[in-house]
Amino acid sequence: MFPYASVDPWGSLRNALIMLVVIAAIAAIVVWRGRRSGSRTITLDLALTISGWWVVLSAIGVVMIMVKVLTSDWAEIGGSALQLPWPEQLPCNDTGDSSEPMLSCSVLSAKYATVSPASLELRLLSGAAQVVNLALSTVPAAMVAVICFQTLKGRPFSRTATRNLAAGAVAVLVLGVANDLLPGVTATVGLREVFPPDSEWYPSDYYLFVTPLPFAAALALAALAAVFHQGMRLQREKEQLQRETEGLV
């Protein structure tokens, strides 16, 4: 197992800058084409384009993760679920009465680590955790794409948009809970592969937790779906009243 000892902040900033430049370039192209054609829905076009690209790139990412799982012999574990005992050679303060700054004795939470060689079970768990995390971040983009597409077709309060929000609520709830649980399961299985049962580093229990965020997000989306459903009903009643009025005239 090889923990990542350092992280290159400039590399992360460079990647973030590249992503922002790509998004800005896509936005500039969409705005330029919209103004050239005299479009009055440039904002919707832009949102649909960016969200559509987001979904496509996420699908490519899922394929890459699956290829890595099936072709490599290593697996990534980590997150807050990767809890390791405090090393004896690392000084710490467990009384709280030190006059100088010291580390407080506790467990170490390694952000990421790699197990190599890893079993197929561990590689599948690691890949599943990454796919779930990627899918969870893609759900909002997919929902925005559907809503923008329906709005551009002139049906902002359609049955499709309402079902899209309801399905998004279910997806956020399921994927959010899985995204909380899978890293803990993966980290525990990974450490159990590396260390024997009699080792102090061998985890005897699974470190599992679920945050309230998936439930809050699912509730918000369900409420938004109800709002869209109400809007669809009012729009249908308005159209029916308009037809009846035209019939009287």
Residue pairs with C-beta under 8 A, 6 or more apart in sequence:
1 113
1 114
1 115
1 116
1 190
1 194
2 113
2 114
2 116
3 110
3 112
3 113
3 114
4 111
4 112
4 113
4 114
7 111
23 50
26 49
26 50
26 53
27 46
27 50
30 42
30 45
30 46
30 49
31 42
31 46
33 39
34 41
34 42
34 45
34 46
35 42
39 45
41 152
44 148
44 151
44 152
45 152
47 144
47 148
48 144
48 145
48 148
48 149
48 152
50 141
51 141
51 142
51 144
51 145
51 148
52 145
54 138
54 141
55 138
55 141
55 142
55 145
58 134
58 135
58 137
58 138
58 141
61 134
62 131
62 134
62 135
65 127
65 130
65 131
65 134
66 127
66 131
68 127
69 75
69 123
69 124
69 126
69 127
70 123
72 123
73 116
73 117
73 118
74 114
74 115
74 116
74 117
74 118
74 123
75 114
75 115
75 116
75 118
75 122
75 123
75 125
75 126
75 127
75 186
75 190
76 112
76 113
76 114
76 126
76 130
77 112
77 113
77 114
77 115
77 122
77 126
77 183
77 186
77 187
77 190
77 191
78 110
78 111
78 112
78 113
78 183
78 187
79 111
79 112
79 183
79 184
79 187
80 109
80 183
81 183
81 184
81 186
81 187
81 188
81 207
81 208
81 209
82 109
82 110
82 111
82 112
82 113
82 183
82 187
82 191
83 107
83 108
83 109
83 187
83 203
83 207
84 107
84 108
84 109
84 110
84 201
85 107
85 108
85 200
85 201
86 92
86 105
86 106
86 107
86 108
87 108
90 103
91 102
91 103
92 102
92 103
92 104
92 105
92 106
93 102
93 103
93 104
93 105
94 104
94 105
96 104
113 190
115 122
115 190
115 193
115 194
118 126
118 190
118 193
119 193
121 189
122 186
122 189
122 190
122 193
125 182
125 185
125 186
125 189
126 186
126 190
128 182
128 186
129 179
129 182
129 183
129 186
132 175
132 178
132 179
132 182
133 179
135 171
135 175
136 172
136 175
136 176
136 179
139 168
139 171
139 172
139 175
140 168
142 168
143 164
143 165
143 168
143 221
146 160
146 161
146 164
147 156
147 161
147 164
147 165
150 156
150 158
150 160
150 161
150 164
155 161
156 231
157 228
157 231
157 232
157 234
157 235
158 232
159 232
161 228
161 232
162 225
162 228
162 229
162 232
165 221
165 222
165 224
165 225
165 228
166 221
166 222
166 225
168 221
169 217
169 218
169 219
169 221
169 222
169 225
170 218
172 214
172 217
172 218
172 221
173 214
173 215
173 217
173 218
175 214
176 211
176 213
176 214
176 215
176 217
176 218
177 210
177 214
179 214
180 208
180 209
180 210
180 211
180 214
181 208
181 210
184 206
184 207
184 208
184 209
185 206
185 208
187 203
187 207
188 203
188 205
188 206
188 207
191 201
191 202
191 203
192 202
192 203
194 201
195 201
195 202
196 202
